[in-house]
Amino acid sequence: MGAIKAIETEYKGHLMRSRLEARWAVFFDALGIPWHYEEQGYELPSGRYLPDFRIEGGALVGSADLWVEVKGKLEHDAFVKVVRAAYELPRDPTRLTWPQVLLLCEVPEPGDPTLMTRIDARPDGVALQRVRWRGFLVGTSRANTRRHYSTEPIGDPEVFPIADLDRWTEAHTIGIRHWADGNLIDFTLQHDREVAAAHRAARSARFEHGQSGAML
């Protein structure tokens, strides 16, 4: 049996590779998060890499941009590729920040306090960090204050030297599989109502036709 092909879906002028990518774009719009879809590819030492999304100011650290990978469930080779790409992506020499790549799986149920995995490049390797979406009030006065959503770290990261990637095997990856296998629900955290509403909007979005003509 051949692999099941994702349905290409058009949203806001972009022909996205899957309905899941389109749903996350709906999520970003619901929270007022500026996004750019497959904006720029990179020739990295490990090969070509084209991030799914770039989120303006989504990394929290220094208000740096955030790359996003919508993968559903990651297999071993794809996970290692994304981790390596995060380390090799270009860095801004004018800021004390590093590339950050957020892994997105299925859109969570509204109301679930969900944590995601963010891959943070560091000078000596990569850190796997649990994060959640959080709104921060920004603005110069009460009249123009707005809510800006970015990723907030929860708990301590797990740091891996970049040299270890060359030794990662399938068995090794199973030991850190919880980082890539999907969203983690943490009921000790209070969920954000606006995030819950955005999850609801994304899950309930209806798209007329995919490129294949299939109905949702």
C-alpha positions in Angstrom: 0.0 0.0 0.0 1.4 3.4 -1.0 1.8 6.3 1.3 -1.3 8.5 1.9 -0.8 11.8 0.2 -1.7 15.0 2.0 -4.4 17.2 0.4 -2.9 20.5 -0.9 -5.0 23.3 0.4 -5.2 27.0 -0.7 -5.4 29.5 2.1 -5.0 33.3 1.7 -3.3 33.0 -1.7 -0.9 30.2 -0.6 -1.1 26.7 -1.9 -0.2 24.8 1.2 1.1 21.2 1.1 -1.5 19.9 3.6 -4.7 20.8 5.4 -2.8 20.7 8.6 -0.6 23.5 7.5 -3.7 25.5 6.5 -5.2 24.9 9.9 -2.1 26.2 11.7 -2.3 29.3 9.5 -5.9 29.8 10.6 -4.6 29.5 14.2 -2.0 32.1 13.7 -4.5 34.5 12.2 -6.9 34.0 15.1 -4.2 35.2 17.4 -3.0 38.0 15.2 0.4 36.3 14.7 2.1 37.5 11.5 3.2 34.5 9.4 5.1 33.9 6.2 4.7 30.6 4.3 7.7 28.9 2.7 9.2 32.3 2.3 12.9 31.3 1.9 14.9 28.2 1.5 18.5 27.6 2.6 21.5 25.8 1.3 22.8 24.3 4.6 25.9 22.1 5.1 23.5 19.1 5.6 21.5 19.9 2.5 18.6 22.1 1.3 16.0 23.2 3.9 12.7 25.0 3.4 10.9 25.9 6.6 7.1 25.8 6.5 6.5 29.1 8.3 8.4 32.1 9.6 6.7 33.8 12.6 7.6 37.4 13.2 8.9 37.9 16.8 7.7 34.5 17.8 10.8 33.2 19.6 10.5 35.4 22.7 14.2 35.6 23.2 15.2 39.1 21.9 11.9 39.2 19.9 13.7 37.1 17.2 11.7 35.3 14.5 10.7 31.7 14.8 10.7 29.0 12.2 7.9 26.5 12.3 7.8 22.9 11.0 4.3 21.3 10.7 5.1 17.6 10.7 2.2 15.8 12.3 4.3 12.9 13.6 8.1 12.9 12.9 10.0 9.9 11.9 13.6 9.4 13.0 15.4 10.7 9.9 13.0 13.8 9.6 13.6 14.6 13.3 17.3 14.5 13.0 17.2 16.6 9.8 15.1 19.3 11.5 17.4 19.4 14.6 20.5 19.7 12.4 18.9 22.4 10.3 18.1 24.4 13.4 21.8 24.4 14.3 22.9 25.3 10.8 20.4 28.1 10.0 21.9 31.6 9.7 22.4 33.6 12.9 22.0 37.3 13.3 25.4 38.6 14.4 23.9 41.9 15.6 21.8 40.1 18.3 22.5 37.7 21.0 19.9 35.2 19.7 20.0 31.9 18.0 17.7 30.1 15.5 14.7 28.5 17.0 12.4 26.0 15.2 9.0 25.0 16.6 7.6 21.6 15.9 3.8 21.5 15.4 1.8 18.4 15.3 -2.0 18.0 15.2 -4.0 21.0 16.4 -4.9 20.3 20.0 -8.4 20.1 21.5 -9.6 23.6 22.6 -8.9 24.1 26.3 -6.1 21.5 26.6 -3.0 23.2 28.2 -0.7 21.9 25.5 3.1 22.1 25.4 5.1 21.9 22.2 8.7 21.2 21.3 11.0 24.0 20.3 14.5 23.3 19.0 16.9 26.1 20.1 20.4 26.3 18.4 23.2 27.1 20.7 26.9 27.7 20.1 27.7 24.2 21.5 24.7 22.2 20.3 21.0 22.2 20.3 18.5 22.4 23.2 15.1 20.7 23.1 12.7 22.9 25.0 9.0 22.5 25.9 7.1 25.7 25.2 3.5 27.0 25.1 1.9 30.0 23.4 1.5 32.9 25.7 0.2 36.4 25.1 2.3 39.4 26.3 1.0 43.0 26.5 3.1 45.3 24.3 2.7 49.0 23.5 3.9 52.4 24.5 0.7 53.5 26.1 -2.6 52.1 27.4 -4.3 53.4 24.2 -2.2 51.3 21.8 -1.5 48.3 24.0 -2.0 45.0 22.2 -1.5 41.3 22.9 1.5 39.7 21.3 1.8 36.0 21.2 5.1 34.2 21.3 6.5 30.9 22.7 7.2 30.8 26.4 9.6 28.1 27.8 8.3 25.7 30.4 10.7 23.7 32.5 14.4 23.0 31.7 15.6 22.1 28.2 17.6 19.0 27.3 20.8 20.0 25.6 22.7 17.8 23.1 26.2 18.5 21.7 26.0 18.9 17.9 28.5 16.0 17.5 26.0 13.6 19.1 23.7 14.0 16.0 26.2 11.9 14.0 25.7 9.1 16.4 22.0 9.2 16.8 20.4 5.9 15.8 16.8 4.8 15.7 17.3 3.3 19.2 18.8 6.5 20.5 16.0 8.6 19.1 13.5 6.4 20.9 15.1 7.7 24.1 14.1 11.2 23.2 11.0 10.3 21.2 8.8 12.2 23.6 10.2 15.5 22.2 9.0 14.8 18.7 6.0 12.5 19.0 3.4 15.2 19.4 2.0 17.7 21.8 2.2 17.1 25.6 -0.8 18.0 27.7 0.1 19.5 31.1 -3.0 19.9 33.3 -0.9 21.7 35.9 -1.0 24.7 33.6 -3.8 27.1 33.1 -4.9 27.3 29.5 -5.2 30.6 27.7 -8.8 31.3 26.5 -7.6 33.1 23.4 -5.3 30.2 22.5 -8.2 27.8 23.1 -10.4 29.9 20.8 -7.7 29.8 18.1 -7.4 26.0 18.4 -11.2 25.8 18.0 -11.1 28.1 14.9 -8.3 26.0 13.3 -10.0 22.7 14.0 -13.4 23.8 12.7 -12.1 25.6 9.6 -13.7 24.5 6.3 -11.8 24.7 3.1 -13.8 24.5 -0.1 -11.5 22.3 -2.2 -8.0 21.0 -2.1 -5.8 21.0 -5.2 -7.1 17.5 -5.8 -10.8 18.6 -5.7 -11.5 16.6 -2.6 -14.0 18.0 -0.1 -13.3 18.3 3.6 
